[in-house]
Amino acid sequence: MAAKTSFFDAMVTRRSIYALASESPIPDERIIEIVNHAIVHCPSPFNVQSARAVILIGKEHQKLWDIAYEAAEKLFPAPVFEGLKPRIAGFRGGYGTVMWFEDAARFNVLEEQMGAQRWAGVRDKMPQWSEHSSGMHQYAVWTALEAEGLGCNLQHYNPLVDQRVQEEWKVPVDWSLKAQMVFGKPVGPPRDKTALPVGERVFVHKS
Ligand SMILES: Cc1cc2nc3c(=O)[nH]c(=O)nc-3n(C[C@H](O)[C@H](O)[C@H](O)COP(=O)(O)O)c2cc1C
């Protein structure tokens, strides 16, 4: 990626792609390498390194979306579920999913390392900083996968699927599922998107 696409350009290429085929333009090893790279290099509060990723490919990926289908069928009234069915089928039709977790146990370690007094000053912030860090990891991988020709979309079927996911992939109970990033070969364009004027969102003060 770095050799071919600048990060500046990759920010534009990263879009939500829902039309995905069960193929990949890059080898599985490269997908895994990209996730590993993000896990090692993305930032986390006090370098707590609480992000966890479980990569599902092929039939394992399909299993996740079968779990989501069954859970949604049980939970939602029929008209809502009917609307969800084609969406879930679309995710299942992709090539893989990265499940993103945050490991709460790492924050217990951090608390011990910091000591009671320092921890008291930041404890309230940790839940949101954990989410921020997870989002940074997700963004890095989303952007990198799409820069290499995959399409991705980001889903949140947690907590609906949490228990089955824990059982199926032996996920530690301390890991909290944050997002499911579906990927596959893009077979359709991204949806239209509008952008608010930058001048309403960015302000510069310089002296
Ligand atoms: C934190 C976050 C949560 C999102 N959750 C979902 C989701 O649950 N389902 C979905 O289809 N897209 C989800 N998206 C994708 C956004 O809808 C999408 O990024 C936005 O509309 C801009 O489109 P783009 O990704 O093509 O730039 C999420 C994006 C972010 C950043």
The ligand as an SDF file (V2000), in Angstrom:
LIG
                    3D

 31 33  0  0  0  0  0  0  0  0999 V2000
  -18.4000    4.6710   14.1550 C   0  0  0  0  0  0  0  0  0  0  0  0
  -19.1020    4.2790   12.8980 C   0  0  0  0  0  0  0  0  0  0  0  0
  -20.1720    3.4130   12.9510 C   0  0  0  0  0  0  0  0  0  0  0  0
  -20.7710    2.9580   11.7760 C   0  0  0  0  0  0  0  0  0  0  0  0
  -21.7510    2.0090   11.8330 N   0  0  0  0  0  0  0  0  0  0  0  0
  -22.2520    1.4900   10.7010 C   0  0  0  0  0  0  0  0  0  0  0  0
  -23.1850    0.4260   10.7550 C   0  0  0  0  0  0  0  0  0  0  0  0
  -23.5410   -0.0710   11.8270 O   0  0  0  0  0  0  0  0  0  0  0  0
  -23.6820   -0.0410    9.5790 N   0  0  0  0  0  0  0  0  0  0  0  0
  -23.2740    0.4660    8.3760 C   0  0  0  0  0  0  0  0  0  0  0  0
  -23.7410   -0.0170    7.3360 O   0  0  0  0  0  0  0  0  0  0  0  0
  -22.3810    1.4730    8.2980 N   0  0  0  0  0  0  0  0  0  0  0  0
  -21.8650    1.9920    9.4370 C   0  0  0  0  0  0  0  0  0  0  0  0
  -20.9240    2.9900    9.3710 N   0  0  0  0  0  0  0  0  0  0  0  0
  -20.5300    3.5340    8.0510 C   0  0  0  0  0  0  0  0  0  0  0  0
  -21.0500    4.9390    7.8430 C   0  0  0  0  0  0  0  0  0  0  0  0
  -22.4380    4.9150    7.6190 O   0  0  0  0  0  0  0  0  0  0  0  0
  -20.2820    5.5200    6.6570 C   0  0  0  0  0  0  0  0  0  0  0  0
  -18.9210    5.5380    6.9600 O   0  0  0  0  0  0  0  0  0  0  0  0
  -20.7450    6.9480    6.3080 C   0  0  0  0  0  0  0  0  0  0  0  0
  -22.0550    6.9500    5.8200 O   0  0  0  0  0  0  0  0  0  0  0  0
  -19.8290    7.5910    5.2700 C   0  0  0  0  0  0  0  0  0  0  0  0
  -19.7470    6.7810    4.1090 O   0  0  0  0  0  0  0  0  0  0  0  0
  -18.3540    6.2160    3.5940 P   0  0  0  0  0  0  0  0  0  0  0  0
  -17.8980    5.1690    4.5950 O   0  0  0  0  0  0  0  0  0  0  0  0
  -18.6600    5.6090    2.2550 O   0  0  0  0  0  0  0  0  0  0  0  0
  -17.3800    7.3330    3.5340 O   0  0  0  0  0  0  0  0  0  0  0  0
  -20.3290    3.4460   10.5260 C   0  0  0  0  0  0  0  0  0  0  0  0
  -19.2650    4.3580   10.4910 C   0  0  0  0  0  0  0  0  0  0  0  0
  -18.6530    4.7650   11.6590 C   0  0  0  0  0  0  0  0  0  0  0  0
  -17.4760    5.6960   11.5770 C   0  0  0  0  0  0  0  0  0  0  0  0
  1  2  1  0
  2  3  1  0
  2 30  2  0
  3  4  2  0
  4  5  1  0
  4 28  1  0
  5  6  2  0
  6  7  1  0
  6 13  1  0
  7  8  2  0
  7  9  1  0
  9 10  1  0
 10 11  2  0
 10 12  1  0
 12 13  2  0
 13 14  1  0
 14 15  1  0
 14 28  1  0
 15 16  1  0
 16 17  1  0
 16 18  1  0
 18 19  1  0
 18 20  1  0
 20 21  1  0
 20 22  1  0
 22 23  1  0
 23 24  1  0
 24 25  2  0
 24 26  1  0
 24 27  1  0
 28 29  2  0
 29 30  1  0
 30 31  1  0
M  END
$$$$
